[in-house]
Amino acid sequence: MTDLRRAQNNTQVMNRDMDQKVERQEETKTTRSVERLVLVAICLGYFLIILDSTVVNVALPNIQQQLGGSVNELQWIVDGYLLVFASVLLTGGALGDRLGNKRIFLIGLALFTVASALCGVAPNMWVLQVARLLQGLGAAFQVPTSLALLNHSFHDPRERARAIGVWGGIAGIAACAGPVVGGLLVNTLTWRSAFILNVPVGILAVLLTVRYVAAVPGLPQRGLDFGAQVTGFVALALLTLAFIQGKAWGWSSLPILGALAVFVLSTVIFVLIERRSKSPMLPLELFGSRTFSAANAVGLLLNFGFYGQLFFMNLFFQNIWGYSALLTGLALLPQTGSVMVSATLSGRVTARTGPRVPMVIGLLAGGCAFLAMMLVNEGTGYLVLCPMLLVSGFGIAFTMPAMTTAVVAAAPRERSGIASGVLNASRQVGSALGVALLGSLVSQRSTFIPGMHVALAIAGAAYLVGCMITLLFVRREATANL
């Protein structure tokens, strides 16, 4: 009897263990399913934001034909969005940390969706430019809070690193997919459809976020640094103005010199405010980490080169080679294809080697590709340009996930919202300045090719400088605080 009871007890224990194991497996499956939906919800909104940074480029000639306007006005359609995006990002991160990242993310997503609809029905250039400013505001609320939500939604360090890799790779994919999507929509429908497309996708992202993304408690005691916000916006706006209008007004003209002087003054005041603030918008102590500072500098240089060349390459294809919007998008397809592969690969390499190796490889490849593109002129065949586009797309996408990981790893986990805000602000500042400065070099058709060659040389040099910064200052470790 004793042996029988022991056997029965053992059987019960084994059955109980088996039931618990099955329950744990089911819980794991459920958790992973929810995490995937969280990742989809957050990345949908982020994809639209970055897509709209590039999709409009291929539509610019069509917008100009329908609404009128000069090249400078076209630059403001692109840079107005990037300007507000860059200057409000830090406030978006601070609001997320204070009021809750999910709440601010949803507000930004809803605002971006409404502004997209307004862009789609804009009757003139002025309304389109204002709607683009509103899009930039919605984007600025979404981006820093999206990374903070990911950081809190994935508890396993390796899964979190992979999710951040996907998030970072989405930016590269969206940036390069923009010209293709824009060209297809412009040719088959109208340039307005490039903005209307955001509305149903934005609504879907809102529904998924409400249902599956968990709220992250805010820090109500944290203040909002409005003085720094105003001075930071003024500084960036005036620097962008100087870069866009410098060639047209004259670099030594009184308006340009005045704008640059106020830019310097605003920057100094901004730093002084941040040093004395009890709750700074931009905590300067974060820059005590060499990796954090270096990765943000690389982010600025990365977007400076990429978005600057994307602006004038769209004009080159359509105004110099005579391509249609759709053919222009297809011509840029090598960038899209390489991005889709290298973004995923970068996340895996970063998890194994740390962020420095993929950052160096990506920046070096992108810099060399831009310098090689200086060989392209009006009579060059597309098959000569194609490999250069392929390598340049690989460069940005292979760098971006690793760069994002480096920033998050270098900052305290509780400051992930503001840290991601700083990184994305650096990147968008680079985008705005790249479009402003490099775009100004190709404002006249008669000097377009020489101006394009100078712009490509500057873009390539920016990437190589970023490569040197990475080698000198970015740590090998991938997950210090992940």
N, C-alpha and C positions, 0 to 999 in steps of 0.2 A: 504493500500500500504506500509505503514511504517513497519507493522509487516511482510509483505511478503519480503521486502528488508532485514530486519533483519534476517529472516530465511535463505534467500539466502546467506547473508554474513556469517552467522554461518556455513552453509553447506560448503561454500568455505574454511573457516578457518579450519574446521574439515578435509576436503579433503586434504588441504595443509599439515596439521600436520601429517595426515596419510601417505602421500607421503614421507614426511621428515623422518618419523619413519621407513618406508620401506627402504629408501635409507641408513639410518644409520645401519639398520640390514644387508643390503647387504654389506656395507662397512666393518662391523664387521666380517661377514663371510669371505670376501675376505682377510682381514687382518689376521685372524686366519689361513686361508689356506696357505698364504704366510709364516707366522711364523712357521707352521708345516714343510714346505719345507725347510726353513732355518735351522730348528733344524735337519732335516734329513741330509741335506748337510754337516753340521758341524760334526754331530755325526758319519757319515759314515767314514770320514777321521780319526777321533779320535778312532773309533772302530778298524780300521786296525792297528793303531799304537800300541795300547795296546795288540791286538791280537798277533802281531808279537813279543811282549815281552814274550809270553808264548807258542805260537804254535810251536816254534822251539824246545822247551824242549823235547817233545815227539818224535821228529825226530832225536835227537842226536845220539842214537845208530845206526840208519840207515846211518846217515851222516858219522859216524866213520867207518862203514863197507865199504862204497863206497869210501870215500876220505882219510881214515886213520886218524891218530892223537891220542894224549893222552887225558886223562880227562882234563888236564890243557888247552889244545887247544880247547876242547869243551867249557870250561868255557869262553874262549875269544870270541867264537861265540855269546854267550849270553851277556857277559859283555862288549864287544866292542860296541855293539848297545846301551846298557844302559849307558856306559861311555860317549859317544858323546852326547847322548840324554840329560843326566843330566848336562853336562858341558856347553852346548850351549843354554840351555833353556832360561837363563836370557838374553842372546844376542838376541834370538828370540823375547822375549817380548819387549826388547828395540827397535829392528828394527821395530816391529809392531807399537809401539807408535810413532816412528819417520816417517816411510815411508807409514804407512797405514796398518791396520791389515789384510784387505782383500788381498792386494797384497802379503804380506809375507806368509799368509796362503796358497794362491795358489802356490807360489814358492815352499813351503815346501811339499805340496801335490803332485806336479808334480815330484819333486826330489825323494820323497819316492816311487812313482809308478815306476819310471825308475830304481831305485836301487833294487826294488823287482824283476823286470825282470832280472836284472843282477845276483841276488842271485839264481834265478831259473835255470840259464844256467852256473853257476860257475863250471869250470873244475877241480878245486882243492881247498884245504882248504884255501890257501892264498887269492885267489880271493873272496871266500865266506866271509872271515873275512873283507876284504876291502869293499865289497858291503854292509855288515852289518853296517859298519861305516857310509856309505853314507845314509843308511836308518835312522840311528840315527840322522844325520844332518837334514834330511827332517822332521823327527818327532819333533825335537826341534824347528823348525820354525812354525809348525802347532799348537802345544798344547797351548801355551800361547795366541796366536792370536785367537784360537777358542773360548776360554772363553770370551775374550774381545768382539768378535763379538756377542756372545750371550747376553752379558751384555748390548750392545747398540741396539740390534734388538728387545728386548722385553721391552716395556715401562711400562706395568702394573707390579708393584712390586710382586704381587702374581704369575702372569704368569712367570715372570723372575725367581722367586725362584723355581717354578716347572721345568722350562727348565734347570736350573743349576742342579737340582736334577737328571733329566734324564741324563744330560751330565756326572755328577759324577758317576751315576749308570752304565753308559755304560762301564766305565773302569773296574768295578768289573765283569760285565757280560763277557766282552771280555777276561779278564785275565783268567777266569775260563772256558770259552768256547774254549780257545786255545788248550788245550790238547785233547779235543774231536774232534775238527775240524782237528787238526794235525794228530791224530791217524787214522781218517777215510781216509784222503788224502794219508797218507803214506802207508796204507794197500791196498787201492784200486788203487792208481796210483803210486806215488813216493814222496819222501820228497820234491822234487823240486816243485811239484804242490802246496805245502803250501805257496810258495812265488808267483808263477804265478797267483794264485787266486786274489792277490791284484791288478793286473793290470786292469781288467775290472771294478772292484769296484772303484778303484782310478780314472779312467776316468769318471765314472758316477758322482762321488763326485765333480770333477772339473767342469763338465757341470752344475750341480745344483748350485754350488757356484757362477759361472759366471752369471747365469740367475737370481737367487733369493736373494742372500746375498748382502745387501747394503754396500757400501764402508764407512769406518769410517775415517774421516780426520786425518792425521798424525800430528805430532809436529816436524817440520823440525829443530827447534832450539835445539832439544835435541841431545847431542853428543853420540858417541859410545865409550865405555870404554874398549879399546883393551888391555891395561895393566892388568886390572883385569881379562879379559877373559883368557889371556894367563896364568897368575899365578893360576887362579882357575882351569883351565884344567890340568895344571901340578900337582897341589896338589891332585886332585881327581884321576888322572891316576896313580900316584905313590902309593897312598894309596891302590888302587885296585890291583896294581901289588904286593904289599907287602902281601895283604890278600890271593891272589891266589897262589903265589909262596912261601909263608912263610914256609909252611910245607915241601915242596920239597927241598928248598934251605937251610932251617934251619933259625929259627927266630933270631938267634944271628949271622948269617952270615953277611959279610960285605955288599953285595948288598942289603939285606933287611934293615939293619940298615941305610945304606946310603939313601935308598928310603924313609924311615920314617923321617930321618933328613931333607931331601929336602922337604918333604911334610909339615913339621912343618914350615920351613922357607918360603915356598911359601904361606902358609895360613896367616902367619904374614904380608907378603908383600901385599897380597890381601886385608886384612883389612885396612892397612895403605893407600893403593891407594884409596879405597872406601871412607875413611874418608876425604880425601883431594880433591876428584874429584868434579868438578862442576856439572857433569852429571853422577853420579855413575850407574854402571850396577845393583848393588844391593843396593838400598837406605837403609842405616842402620836405618834411622828413622822409617821405617815400623815396626821394631822390638821393638819400644817403646810401642806398643800394646801387652799386655800380651796374649790376645787371638790369635793374629797373630803369635807370637813366638811359643806358645804352639801347635797350629794346625799344624804348619810346622814341629815341632819336632815329633808330632804324625804321620804325613805323612811319615817321614823317618823311624820310627819304624814299621809302618804298612807294608810298602813294604819290609823292611829288613826281617821281619819274613815270609811274604807270599811268596815272590819270591825265598828266600833261600830254603824254604821247597818244593816249586814246582820243583826246580831243582833236589834235591836229591830224591824226591818221584817218579819222572819219572824214574830215574835210579833204584830205589828200585823195582818198579813194573816189569821192564823189565829184569834187571840183577839178582835180587834176587828171585823174584817170577816167572820169566820166562814168563811174559805176552808179547803178541804182542803189536805193537804200537796202534792198534785199541782197543784192550782189555784194555790197559792202559788208553786211553782216556775215555772209557766207565766206567772204575773203578773210574775215577775222576768226573763222571757225578753228583754225589750228591752235589759237590761243585757248579757246574753250575746251577743246579735246585734251590738251596737255594739262589743263587745270584740273579737270575731273579726275585724272589719274594721279597727278602729283600731290593734290591736297590730301587724299586718303593715305598715300604713301608717306607723306610728311608726318602725319600723326603717329604712324607706327614707328617710324625711325626716331622720332622725338621721345617716345616712350622707352626706347632701348638705349639711345645714346645721349639724350639730353638735347636742348634746343640749339646749341651752338653749331653742331655739324650741319643740320639741314639749313640753318640760316645762312651759313657761309656758302654752301653749295648753291642755294637759290639766288642769293644776291650776286654771286660771281657769274652765274649763268645769265641772269637778267641783264647785268651791266654789259657783258660782252655782246649780247644780242642787240641791245640798243646801239652800241658803237658800230656793230656790223651793219645796222640799218642805215647808217650814213652813206652807204654805197648806193642806196636806192634813189632814183630820180625819175623824171617823167617817162623815159624810154626803157626803164628796167622791166623785165618780165616778172610776172607774179610768182613763178616757180623759184626765182631767186629770193624773193621776199619771204616765201612761205616758211622755210626752216627757221628764219629769224623770229617770226611770229610764234612758232612752236616753242622755241627756247625761252622767249620772253614770258609766255604764259606759264611755262613750267617754273620759271624763276620766282614770280610773285606768289604762286600757290604753294610752292615748296617752303617758302620763307614764312608765310603768314601764320599757319598753325603753331609752328615752333616759336615764333615771336610772341604769340599770345600766351603760350605756356610759360615762357620765360618771365613775362610780366606778372602773371598770377602767382607763380612760384616765389617771386621775389617780394611779394607784398603779404602782410598778415591776412589770414583768411577772413577776418571780420571786416577788412577794408577792401574786399574783392570788388564791391560795387564801384567805389571811387577809383580803384586801381584800373579797372576795365574802362572807366570813363576817361581817365588820363590817356590810356593807350589809344582809344578810339578818337579822342580829341587831337592827339598828335598826328594820327593818320589823316584825319579830315582836314586839319590845318595844311598838311602836306598836299592833299588833293586840291584844295582851294588855291594854294600858291602855285602848284604845278600848272593848273589850267590857266591861271592869271598870267604867270611869267612866260611859260612855254607857248601858250596860245597867242600872246602878244607878238611873238616872233614871226607868226605866219598870218598876220592880219591883212596883208596885201598879196594879191595873186601874182603880181610881177616879181616879187621877191620870196614867194612861198617856198621853193625848193631850198635856196640857201638858208632861209630862216629855219626850215625843218631840220636841216643838217646840224645847225648850231643847237637847236632844241634837243636833238637826239644825243649830241655830245654831252650836254648838261645832264640829261637823264641818266646816261651811262655812267658819268662821273659820280652822280649821287649814289647809285647802287654800289659802286666800288668803294666809296667812302663808307657806306653802311657795312660793307664786308669787313673793312679794317676795324671799324668800331666793334663789330661782333667778335672778331678774333681777340681783341685786346681786353674787352670788358665783360662779355657775357659768360656766365658760369657754365660748366659742363653739365651740372646736375639738372634733371628735368622736373623734379617734383618736390622741391624743398618744402613748400607749404601746401601741396595739393593733398 
